[in-house]
Amino acid sequence: MQEAKVLRDQYSQRLQLIEQMLAQQPEEDLSALKDTDPIGYAVKVAERAEREKQLAAVRQEREAVLAKQQAEHQQFLQHHLRQEAERLVAVIPEYADEVKGELVKREIRDYAKSIGFSDQELSQVYDHRAVVSLWKAAQYDKLMKGKVGATKQVREAPRMLKPGSAPQNVDQSKKLKEQVRKTGKVKDAARLFESFL
């Protein structure tokens, strides 16, 4: 099949050369020849008509070859797209599901647009590896956004005591209780109640 494609490409190139040669032949002034040499005029008109006929036949053949090449290219592209879709589903199984697949596609498209891809560029992505890379990058960014919140939560969590150690608040509250007993001031009692909160 590859050999036939190569031969068709060569044939198309040769047809193009023939068309150029036929189109580049010089045009003669037939009006002067008509008056001086009627037989020569008839011969030149017949040659011109034959050349135009040949040129039309070459152009028609080139168009037929071009149509075959385009049809073959479309068939190859469709086959390639089916293969890439199968490979994509093997890596991202959710892609095959109708509901989850739409969510995954939207997520990939939104992420790709957020990093600068245009709709036209995205419509020309045929390789499953590019789609998988975009999906993984989107998942990574989503994970990193979630990690920032988790890190803040961990930093804001209260400190835990090691087993067997006395809590510092208990020692502090004992000191504050003794202070209140000794002084009896409202200010010291307020500090004691604040330590409970």
C-alpha positions in Angstrom: 0.0 0.0 0.0 2.9 2.3 0.8 4.5 1.5 -2.5 1.2 2.4 -4.3 1.1 5.7 -2.4 4.7 6.5 -3.5 3.9 5.7 -7.1 0.8 7.9 -7.0 2.8 10.8 -5.6 5.4 10.4 -8.4 2.6 10.2 -11.0 1.0 13.4 -9.6 4.4 15.2 -9.7 4.9 14.2 -13.3 1.4 15.3 -14.3 2.2 18.7 -12.7 5.4 19.0 -14.8 3.5 18.1 -18.0 0.8 20.7 -17.2 3.5 23.3 -16.6 5.2 22.4 -20.0 1.9 22.6 -21.9 0.9 25.9 -20.2 4.3 27.5 -20.9 4.4 27.1 -24.6 4.4 30.5 -26.3 1.3 31.9 -27.8 1.7 33.0 -31.4 -0.1 35.9 -33.1 -2.5 34.0 -35.3 -4.2 37.1 -36.8 -1.2 38.0 -38.9 -0.8 34.3 -40.0 -4.5 34.2 -41.0 -4.0 36.8 -43.7 -0.6 35.6 -45.0 -0.7 31.8 -44.6 -4.2 30.3 -44.3 -2.8 26.7 -44.3 -0.3 27.5 -41.6 -3.0 29.3 -39.7 -5.2 26.2 -39.7 -2.3 24.0 -38.6 -1.5 26.4 -35.7 -5.2 26.6 -34.6 -5.4 22.8 -34.7 -2.1 22.5 -32.6 -3.5 25.1 -30.1 -6.8 23.2 -29.8 -4.9 19.9 -29.3 -2.6 21.4 -26.7 -5.6 22.8 -24.8 -7.3 19.4 -25.0 -4.1 17.7 -23.6 -3.9 20.4 -20.9 -7.5 19.8 -19.9 -6.9 16.0 -19.8 -3.8 16.4 -17.7 -5.6 18.8 -15.3 -8.5 16.3 -15.0 -6.2 13.5 -14.3 -4.3 15.5 -11.6 -7.6 16.3 -10.0 -8.6 12.6 -9.9 -5.2 11.7 -8.4 -5.6 14.5 -5.9 -9.1 13.3 -4.9 -7.7 9.8 -4.4 -4.9 11.1 -2.3 -7.3 13.2 -0.2 -9.7 10.2 0.3 -6.8 8.0 1.3 -5.6 10.6 3.7 -9.0 10.9 5.3 -9.3 7.1 5.6 -5.8 7.0 7.2 -6.8 9.9 9.6 -10.0 8.1 10.6 -8.1 4.9 11.3 -5.5 6.8 13.3 -8.1 8.6 15.3 -9.8 5.3 16.2 -6.5 3.8 17.4 -5.6 6.9 19.4 -9.1 6.9 21.0 -8.6 3.2 22.1 -5.2 4.0 23.5 -6.7 7.0 25.4 -9.4 4.9 26.9 -6.8 2.3 28.0 -5.0 5.1 30.0 -8.1 7.1 31.1 -11.0 4.6 31.5 -13.4 7.3 32.5 -13.1 8.8 29.0 -15.2 6.0 27.6 -18.1 6.6 29.9 -20.7 9.1 28.6 -21.2 11.1 31.7 -17.7 10.9 33.2 -16.1 11.2 29.8 -17.8 14.6 29.2 -16.5 15.8 32.6 -13.0 14.6 31.8 -13.1 16.2 28.3 -14.3 19.5 29.8 -11.7 19.4 32.5 -8.9 18.8 29.9 -10.3 21.5 27.6 -10.6 24.0 30.5 -7.1 23.3 31.7 -5.6 23.5 28.3 -7.3 26.9 27.7 -6.0 28.1 31.1 -2.4 27.5 30.0 -2.8 29.2 26.6 -4.2 26.6 24.1 -6.7 27.9 21.6 -9.8 26.0 20.3 -8.1 25.6 17.0 -5.0 24.0 18.5 -7.1 21.7 20.6 -9.1 20.6 17.6 -5.9 19.5 15.9 -4.7 17.3 18.8 -4.7 13.7 17.4 -2.1 12.0 19.7 -3.4 10.4 22.8 -0.2 11.2 24.6 -0.8 14.9 24.4 -4.3 14.5 25.9 -3.0 12.2 28.7 -0.3 14.8 29.5 -2.9 17.6 29.7 -5.1 15.4 31.9 -2.2 14.5 34.2 -1.1 18.1 34.5 -4.7 19.1 35.3 -4.9 16.4 38.0 -1.5 17.6 39.4 -2.6 21.2 39.6 -5.9 20.2 41.3 -3.9 18.1 43.8 -1.5 21.1 44.5 -4.5 23.4 45.1 -5.9 21.0 47.6 -2.5 20.5 49.2 -2.3 24.3 50.0 -5.6 24.1 52.0 -4.5 20.9 53.7 -1.1 22.5 54.7 -2.9 25.5 56.1 -5.2 23.3 58.1 -2.2 21.3 59.5 -0.4 24.5 60.4 -3.5 25.8 62.3 -4.1 22.5 64.2 -3.4 22.6 67.9 -0.2 21.3 69.2 -0.4 17.8 70.6 1.4 16.6 73.7 3.7 13.7 73.8 2.5 10.8 75.9 3.5 11.1 79.6 4.1 14.8 79.6 2.0 17.2 81.6 0.0 19.8 79.8 1.4 23.3 80.0 -2.1 24.8 80.5 -2.7 22.7 83.7 0.5 24.1 85.2 -0.4 27.6 84.2 -4.0 27.3 85.5 -2.7 26.1 88.9 -0.5 29.1 89.1 -3.4 31.4 88.2 -5.7 29.7 90.8 -3.1 30.3 93.5 -2.7 33.9 92.3 -6.5 34.4 92.7 -6.5 32.8 96.2 -3.7 35.0 97.3 -4.9 38.3 95.9 -8.6 37.8 95.4 -8.6 40.4 92.6 -11.1 40.3 89.7 -8.3 40.8 87.2 -6.6 37.6 88.2 -9.9 35.7 88.1 -10.5 37.0 84.6 -7.1 35.7 83.5 -7.9 32.3 85.0 -11.2 32.1 83.0 -9.4 33.2 79.8 -7.0 30.3 80.2 -9.9 27.9 80.2 -11.1 29.2 76.9 
